[in-house]
Amino acid sequence: MNDWAILSGIEGNLAAYEAVLADIKRQRQPVEELYILGDVIAPTAESEQVIQRVRSPQQNEPMPQVCQGWWEEQLLILHGLGRTGEPTELIERYGITMVKTLWDAIPREMVEWVRSLDFGLFELDCLLIHGSSVSVSDQLTPDTPAMQMLDRLMRMEANTLFCGRSGLTFQYEIQQGTVTSSLTTLDRSNSPQAIAVKPRQVVGVGNVGRLPGQASYALYRPNSNQVEFRTVRYGAGKGFQRASP
């Protein structure tokens, strides 16, 4: 089985996305699958071009499989198609003027494509998602408590969770062991139960478009369960470097 390329957070940066695609083509081991874990768009005019590029890969490029990210969810909320009714989180984070900026950035005919995207993707034993199994806003980082990480994995019975909300590249491993749980109600308390936990991991895949001139993403080899992080530099002084797992 060939490699997967997993990325997140293009954020309307076409040059960064092109740089990542060029780096993918340079790999010795062919990349068979390309996953984009949300935030394809951002409140920028270039987002329309990015959507067109994602939807129309060139010859010898894999067809991207895309799920919704935070910006996609905010856009759907503005059009009355989201999971909540008001853009409260968008306004709290960026202010009221961002509502119109985001609305104007994405043509109405492209909103249906955004709406068609899945919340997450499940391949083999891997969950690929922007935030986590809880929400697109759920931000997992190397500092997230192990029990919280385990909860996000076990909700979908995944052995590996790939996420992009934090924009960080990291590999968080959970070793084999047991977890003891019990349920207490107002009228009784159940006996504690031990649940066996097998090795699992959470992988942050980085961010493509947020930092000018620098894009990060992950390569995954399903056969060996190996993760490799890539940092691609583009524009002035461009080049690329490998970051070890």
Backbone torsions as a table, in degrees:
resi	resn	phi	psi	omega
1	MET	NA	133.8	-177.3
2	ASN	-80.1	173.5	-176.4
3	ASP	-69.8	157.8	168.4
4	TRP	-107.9	142.3	167.4
5	ALA	-105.8	127.7	-175.6
6	ILE	-126.8	123.7	-177.1
7	LEU	-141.3	166.6	-178.9
8	SER	-153.9	156.8	170.7
9	GLY	72.3	46.6	171.8
10	ILE	-62.5	-37.7	173.9
11	GLU	52.7	43.7	175.4
12	GLY	70.7	18.6	-178.2
13	ASN	-103.8	93.4	-174.9
14	LEU	-66.7	-39.9	-179.5
15	ALA	-61.5	-39.6	179.4
16	ALA	-66.2	-41.4	179.7
17	TYR	-65.5	-41.5	177.7
18	GLU	-62.6	-38.2	179.4
19	ALA	-64.5	-39.5	178.0
20	VAL	-67.2	-42.9	178.2
21	LEU	-60.4	-40.3	178.2
22	ALA	-64.3	-37.9	179.3
23	ASP	-69.3	-37.1	177.4
24	ILE	-60.9	-40.6	-179.2
25	LYS	-67.9	-21.6	-179.3
26	ARG	-81.2	-9.0	-174.5
27	GLN	-68.4	140.0	177.6
28	ARG	-66.7	-41.5	176.9
29	GLN	-87.2	121.7	-176.5
30	PRO	-57.9	140.9	175.4
31	VAL	-94.1	116.7	-174.4
32	GLU	-91.3	-33.5	-176.3
33	GLU	-127.4	139.9	177.4
34	LEU	-123.3	119.8	-179.4
35	TYR	-115.4	133.0	176.7
36	ILE	-117.7	115.1	-172.6
37	LEU	-94.8	60.4	171.6
38	GLY	80.5	174.3	-175.8
39	ASP	55.2	42.6	169.2
40	VAL	-62.1	-39.0	-176.0
41	ILE	-101.5	169.8	171.0
42	ALA	-156.2	173.9	180.0
43	PRO	-77.0	60.9	179.3
44	THR	-133.4	150.8	-179.4
45	ALA	-63.7	-28.0	-177.5
46	GLU	-71.3	-12.1	-179.5
47	SER	-59.2	-34.6	179.2
48	GLU	-61.6	-42.2	178.9
49	GLN	-66.6	-37.1	179.1
50	VAL	-63.9	-44.2	178.1
51	ILE	-59.5	-44.3	179.3
52	GLN	-61.8	-40.0	180.0
53	ARG	-67.9	-41.6	179.3
54	VAL	-64.0	-40.2	-176.6
55	ARG	-76.8	-17.5	-175.8
56	SER	-129.7	72.5	179.0
57	PRO	-63.7	151.9	178.9
58	GLN	-79.9	173.1	179.9
59	GLN	-58.9	138.8	-179.7
60	ASN	70.7	13.7	172.6
61	GLU	-107.0	138.9	177.7
62	PRO	-67.7	148.8	174.7
63	MET	-74.4	117.6	-177.5
64	PRO	-63.3	140.8	168.9
65	GLN	-103.2	123.5	-167.5
66	VAL	-122.3	139.7	171.4
67	CYS	-120.5	167.2	-177.8
68	GLN	-71.4	147.0	173.5
69	GLY	-119.4	-168.6	-177.2
70	TRP	-65.2	-44.7	-179.0
71	TRP	-66.9	-38.0	176.8
72	GLU	-62.6	-41.0	179.0
73	GLU	-64.3	-41.8	179.2
74	GLN	-62.9	-40.0	178.4
75	LEU	-62.5	-44.1	-180.0
76	LEU	-64.6	-35.8	176.9
77	ILE	-61.8	-41.8	-179.9
78	LEU	-62.1	-31.2	-179.3
79	HIS	-94.3	11.3	178.5
80	GLY	71.0	25.2	-176.6
81	LEU	-118.5	6.7	-174.8
82	GLY	-89.5	-178.5	-179.8
83	ARG	-80.3	-16.3	175.0
84	THR	-125.7	165.2	-172.9
85	GLY	-90.0	-24.7	-174.3
86	GLU	-124.1	145.5	179.3
87	PRO	-80.6	50.5	-174.6
88	THR	-60.3	-46.4	-177.3
89	GLU	-65.2	-39.4	178.0
90	LEU	-61.6	-46.2	-178.7
91	ILE	-66.8	-42.5	-180.0
92	GLU	-62.6	-34.2	-175.9
93	ARG	-84.8	-39.2	-171.1
94	TYR	-123.3	-8.8	-179.4
95	GLY	94.9	163.7	-173.1
96	ILE	-66.2	-30.9	-178.0
97	THR	-65.4	-23.2	-179.8
98	MET	-67.5	-23.3	178.7
99	VAL	-59.2	-50.3	180.0
100	LYS	-69.7	-37.5	-179.7
101	THR	-60.3	-45.4	179.1
102	LEU	-68.6	-41.5	178.8
103	TRP	-57.2	-45.4	-176.9
104	ASP	-73.5	-22.4	-173.5
105	ALA	-74.4	-29.1	-173.4
106	ILE	-115.6	116.7	178.7
107	PRO	-58.9	148.3	-177.1
108	ARG	-58.9	-34.9	-177.7
109	GLU	-68.9	-16.2	179.0
110	MET	-93.4	-10.5	179.7
111	VAL	-64.5	-35.4	179.2
112	GLU	-63.9	-35.4	175.5
113	TRP	-64.2	-44.2	177.4
114	VAL	-59.8	-41.9	-179.6
115	ARG	-63.4	-30.9	-176.8
116	SER	-74.7	-12.8	-176.0
117	LEU	-71.4	143.9	177.3
118	ASP	-74.1	157.5	174.3
119	PHE	-66.9	-36.4	178.1
120	GLY	-158.9	172.2	-179.4
121	LEU	-125.7	143.1	178.2
122	PHE	-125.7	117.5	180.0
123	GLU	-130.5	131.3	-175.7
124	LEU	52.9	-119.5	177.1
125	ASP	-110.0	25.5	-173.4
126	CYS	-114.3	132.6	171.2
127	LEU	-99.7	123.6	179.1
128	LEU	-114.3	119.2	-168.7
129	ILE	-157.1	154.7	-177.3
130	HIS	-70.3	-56.3	-179.4
131	GLY	-98.2	-83.8	175.0
132	SER	-161.0	-174.9	177.4
133	SER	-66.4	-9.2	179.2
134	VAL	-87.8	-50.5	-178.8
135	SER	-167.5	165.6	177.0
136	VAL	-70.3	-19.9	-179.1
137	SER	-84.6	-13.0	-177.1
138	ASP	-69.1	116.6	-172.8
139	GLN	-105.8	108.8	177.8
140	LEU	-94.2	135.9	-177.8
141	THR	-138.7	172.9	175.8
142	PRO	-60.9	-16.9	-179.7
143	ASP	-94.4	-0.9	178.7
144	THR	-66.3	133.0	-179.9
145	PRO	-57.2	145.8	-176.3
146	ALA	-59.4	-38.3	-179.1
147	MET	-65.5	-35.5	177.0
148	GLN	-67.8	-42.4	176.6
149	MET	-60.1	-44.8	-178.8
150	LEU	-63.7	-39.4	177.9
151	ASP	-60.1	-44.6	-178.8
152	ARG	-65.1	-34.3	178.1
153	LEU	-72.5	-45.7	-173.1
154	MET	-73.7	-22.7	177.0
155	ARG	-57.4	-34.7	-178.8
156	MET	-113.1	8.8	179.8
157	GLU	54.0	43.5	179.4
158	ALA	-98.6	146.3	173.5
159	ASN	-90.5	-27.8	176.1
160	THR	-133.3	132.1	176.3
161	LEU	-116.3	119.3	174.7
162	PHE	-99.8	131.0	-177.3
163	CYS	-141.1	161.3	-176.7
164	GLY	-134.1	-0.4	-172.5
165	ARG	-58.9	-40.2	-176.0
166	SER	-72.8	-23.5	-175.1
167	GLY	79.4	3.0	-177.6
168	LEU	-96.7	153.6	169.0
169	THR	-100.7	123.8	178.6
170	PHE	-160.1	157.9	176.2
171	GLN	-128.8	111.1	-173.3
172	TYR	-109.5	110.4	-175.1
173	GLU	-102.5	136.6	176.0
174	ILE	-111.6	120.1	-175.2
175	GLN	-80.8	165.2	179.6
176	GLN	-66.3	142.2	179.1
177	GLY	179.0	-155.9	179.3
178	THR	-134.0	150.4	175.9
179	VAL	-124.1	129.1	179.4
180	THR	-101.5	128.6	-179.3
181	SER	-133.1	155.5	176.3
182	SER	-147.8	157.1	-179.1
183	LEU	-120.9	125.8	179.2
184	THR	-118.4	126.1	175.7
185	THR	-114.1	-177.6	-178.4
186	LEU	-67.1	-28.2	-175.2
187	ASP	-107.2	-11.8	179.1
188	ARG	-163.3	167.3	177.9
189	SER	-129.8	125.5	179.9
190	ASN	-80.9	154.9	178.9
191	SER	-67.1	144.3	178.3
192	PRO	-59.6	142.9	178.2
193	GLN	-121.3	136.6	179.3
194	ALA	-96.5	129.6	179.4
195	ILE	-114.8	125.2	178.2
196	ALA	-73.1	135.5	179.4
197	VAL	-116.4	121.1	176.3
198	LYS	-90.4	163.1	-179.2
199	PRO	-57.5	133.0	178.7
200	ARG	-141.2	169.9	179.9
201	GLN	-150.7	153.2	172.2
202	VAL	-118.9	131.1	-175.9
203	VAL	-122.2	121.6	170.8
204	GLY	-87.0	127.6	-170.7
205	VAL	-97.3	5.6	176.9
206	GLY	86.4	-162.5	-177.0
207	ASN	-144.1	134.1	-175.2
208	VAL	-84.8	-49.2	-165.6
209	GLY	-108.2	-2.6	-171.4
210	ARG	-74.0	-42.1	-177.9
211	LEU	-93.9	119.4	180.0
212	PRO	-59.4	130.2	176.5
213	GLY	82.4	-0.3	-177.2
214	GLN	-144.8	122.9	179.4
215	ALA	-124.9	138.7	178.9
216	SER	-125.0	144.8	178.0
217	TYR	-156.0	-179.0	-176.0
218	ALA	-127.2	146.0	169.0
219	LEU	-108.9	139.6	-179.0
220	TYR	-131.4	133.4	177.6
221	ARG	-108.6	101.4	-175.5
222	PRO	-59.4	-34.5	-177.5
223	ASN	-63.9	-37.6	-176.6
224	SER	-108.8	-3.6	-178.7
225	ASN	61.1	30.1	-179.3
226	GLN	-94.9	141.8	177.9
227	VAL	-117.9	134.7	174.6
228	GLU	-127.7	129.8	178.3
229	PHE	-96.0	138.2	-179.5
230	ARG	-119.2	138.2	171.4
231	THR	-119.2	120.7	-177.0
232	VAL	-111.4	127.7	176.7
233	ARG	-104.7	138.5	-176.6
234	TYR	-139.7	166.4	-176.7
235	GLY	81.5	-148.7	179.6
236	ALA	-62.6	131.6	-179.3
237	GLY	68.5	30.7	-174.7
238	LYS	-68.4	162.5	-180.0
239	GLY	168.0	-167.8	176.4
240	PHE	-148.8	158.2	177.7
241	GLN	-142.5	157.4	178.7
242	ARG	-104.3	135.5	173.1
243	ALA	-107.7	127.8	-176.2
244	SER	-68.2	154.7	177.8
245	PRO	-59.7	NA	NA
